[in-house]
């Protein structure tokens, strides 16, 4: 991924010699990679063969943060859907 990003940035910078919009494209590419391509801010990607510290040990009963967030979003959506159906019985 980093090799593709570096190659793409170099190509956009070289193209930017003639047209400065390519410079903006290179900056946008780097910005998108920095904000979305490396995971969430403050976390480092786990190297292969090592365990991530975000997941609890097996058998502990605790849920990973990402799954907990998913369940909270799902439950919140279900609550709103039930409320909508209750307030507008003929809508569905």
Secondary structure, DSSP 8 states (H G I E B T S, - for coil): -HHHHHHHHHHHHHHTTT-THHHHHHHHHHHHIIIIIT-STT-----TTS--TTS--TTS----HHHHHHHHHHHHHHHHHHHHHHH-TT--
